[in-house]
Amino acid sequence: MIFLRTLYLIASAASLSVSAQQTNLAGQTIHFCGDGAEWPPFHFWKRVNGEKTKEITGYDVDIITEILSKHQIKAAFFLPPWKRCLLEVEKNTKYQVALSSSYSDTRNKLFLYSNSYYSITPKFFYSTKRYPNAPPNIDSVKQLLSYEVCGLHSYNYTGFAEGIRNEDINMIAKKFDQVISLTLKNRCDLFLARYEILSGFASIGEDYLSSGDIKAMPIPHGKSDPFYLLISRQFKYAYELKGILDEGFAELERTGKMQLILDKYIK
């Protein structure tokens, strides 16, 4: 299940009550980047008759456009490779904000985090061809990591459960279809993914789960994984932008509109 939430923290002075004053960002365009491997239902290329278009759509796009338009700020969206997205945001070159990002201490040093605006469920996935009768018996993170566990290049897995480190994961693949193929070929014992994202690919014609070849299991002591926007610390108006976005998340959640936007994409 996808949980929508805003973290009600005491904001910094630079982030308070931005809606009550004229913003320096009015009339500007903020450039957002997401994962080029796509991240449905949060950001992906729109399909028409099953064909990928050049239009980027999804929950992220709708939420951000809704918030920024009230401040006369424009948003432009791009889906480069995820590693490039993060590098360009860090440097404040092509993009100022990265979409749908999980938390890590390393990222917190490099980027300014928005408040969380949704949470999803991490799981481990296995091949039913390799384990036809029952899933592998895994009762702890230590036991999980005794397997060859794979993931996607440049992804962050530290929020999946306490004790999971990125260096423990073989980030051998660039896209989900690749890590699934490697698992079916027994080059990976298991792989980690957020269940809602993997199942969300069915809505864009890439159904990875209905065949039954891959199944999901809960990660021992796993926890809901909150997601944020990452704002470049090199961007002149980073704290002002954070304040606008955080206020917007709170307002959309309070009015129920955040859930209505998500419901457009979750059938």
Secondary structure, 3 states (H helix, E strand, C coil): CCECCCCCCCCCHHHCCHHHCCCCCCCCEEEEECCCCCECCCEEEEEECCEEEEEEECHHHHHHHHHHHCCCCEEEEECCCHHHHHHHHHHCCCCCEEEEECCCHHHHHHEEECCCCEEECEEEEEECCCCCCCCCCCCCHHHHCCCCEEEECCCCCCCCECCCCHHHCEEEECCHHHHHHHHHCCCCCEEEEEHHHHHHHHHHCCCCCCCCCEEEEECCCECCEEEEEEEECCCCCHHHHHHHHHHHHHHHHHHCHHHHHHHCCCC
